[in-house]
Amino acid sequence: MIIGASSNEERYSYMAAERLLAHGHEIELIGKRQDAIFNKTIDTEKKSFEDIDTVTLYLSEKYQKEYYEYILSLKPRRVIFNPGTENQELEELLTENNIEADKACTLVLLNTGQY
């Protein structure tokens, strides 16, 4: 799941969606504006999903607080804090809930086969 998804082709979240799909990963998209990319809807509401393995963040720390409970409710295996999204408070919440918190770049992880 990408939180902070965008239909702007210059945004890293857009590039991540494109590359995740190219690598065969299923994606769900949450963003500020409802839209669609790659035949997938960018939702603005926090819908319930099953079996979310990874949440990759493209929201700065000041916009993340409203997503804390939502992210925890998804019970992902890990959350990736892409550059510029680092958040100690959320990292601690994740750790307390046995969710891996990675400070990494989704695009680099995909390009190096580490995703």
Summary of the structure (lengths in Angstrom):
residues: 115
radius of gyration: 12.9
end to end distance: 13.2
largest distance: 35.7
contacts: 320
relative contact order: 0.19
helix: 35%
strand: 20%
